[in-house]
Amino acid sequence: MPRSKIAGIGYYVPDRVMTNADMMAYMDTSDEWIRERTGIEERRYADRTNETTTTMGVEAAKIAIERAGITAQDIDFIIFATLCPDYYFPGCGVLVQRAMKMREIGALDIRNQCSGFVYALSVADQFIKTGMYKNILVIGSEKHSFGLDFSTRGRNVSVIFGDGAGAVVLQPTEKEGQGILSTHLHSDGESAEILAMYNPGTHANYWVEKGVADFNNAPIGDMFMSHAMIDQAQNFPNMDGPAVFKKAVVKMPEVVMEALQANGLTPSDIDMLIPHQANLRIAQFVQQKLGLSDDQVHNNIQKYGNTTAASVPIALCEAWEAGKIREGDLVCLTVFGSGFTWGSALMRW
Ligand code: UT7
C-alpha cells in the first residue's frame, strides 16, 4: 500500500497587522496581559470585503499546487477545514472548486475547529492509501476577525484569534520510509460547550434544560437566531480558557506519544514538532513534557495568534521554508481544540 506524502505546501496571511496595542482600542486589555498569558504580539486580519475564508484558502492552495508541480486541474478531491466558513452552508470546499475552476471533483468540509487540519489530513491519507485519489488538496483557513466579540466581554477569546490559511497537496509516494506514518484522532464531547459558538444552532433543548431560554414559547422564527441570543453574545465564540488549557497540556503530549509508540519511536527521534498554535504557554508545556529542545519545535503564534485550522499548515510551511525541515526528517503535528477533539500525525518528510 502506498503512503501519502506532502508534495506541495503553501500559506497565506493577510497584510493587515493588528498589534496588541491595536486591540486596546476596542476592549480593556493590555500588551503585557496578552504577551504574558499567550505569547501573542500581533495577529493578521483579512480585508473586510475582499478576503474571505475561501479566498485566503485559495491563495495558500495556489502555492501548494505550484510547489507540487501540478495544476488545479489535476486535483482529484478537496478537503477544507474551517470553523468560520463563508456561508453557514454550503461549505468552503465547493467555493474553492469554483474559484480555482477545478473539474467536478468531490469537496468535503471538516468541522473540527483547531483539530481540523490533522483530521483533514487523516481523511486525505486514507483516500491516498486506498488508491482512490492521487492529488488531494487539503486546506485549513479562518477569517476569525469577522466573528469575534470586540467588547471587553469577549476579550479572553478575541485577543487570541487571527486570520490566515495553509494548504497542502497530498500525493502517493513509493519512496521507502517516506510519507505519513500514522494519524491518531480523538474526541471527548463531554465538554462540548466549554469552547463553542452557541448560535445559530438547533440545540434548543440544551438551553431549555439549563433554564436559559424558553424556546417552547418563543416565536418559531426566533429559535435559530434571535435578538436575545445576540444580546447574550451567543453568536460569538465562548470559551472557558483555563479548562481548555488544562486538558490541552495533557492530551497533546499524550497523542504525540501515541503516534511515536505506534511506530516504535521516541521523542528524541522527532526532528520537528508542530504543535497547534493556541497559546505559547501550551506549546511550551508540551515541549517540556516531551523533553524536546527548542530546535525540535516551531512556534509562530507570536506573529499570527491562533489561526485554528490554519495554524498547523502555516507553521509547518514556515518551518519548511526556513529550512528547519529537510527530506528524511521525522515531523510530528499535534492539535487540540473545541469538541474537545485532538490528534497527531507523524510523517517522514
Ligand atoms: O485553540 C483552541 C483552544 N483554545 C485554547 O487552547 C486556549 C486555552 N486557554 C488559554 O490560552 C488561556 O486560558 C487564556 C489565554 C484564554 C486565558 O488566560 P488565563 O491565564 O487562563 O486567564 P483567565 O481566563 O483565568 O483570566 C484571568 C483574568 C480574569 O480576570 P479576573 O477574573 O482574575 O479579574 C480575566 O477576566 O484575566 C482577565 N482577562 C483579561 N485581561 C486582560 C481575560 N482576558 C483578558 C484580556 N486582557 N484579553
Residues whose N, C-alpha, C, O or C-beta is under 5 A from the ligand:
A	BS01	UT7	D28 T29 S30 W33 R37 T38 C114 R155 N156 V159 G241 P242 V244 F245 A248 A278 N279 N306 F336 G337 S338
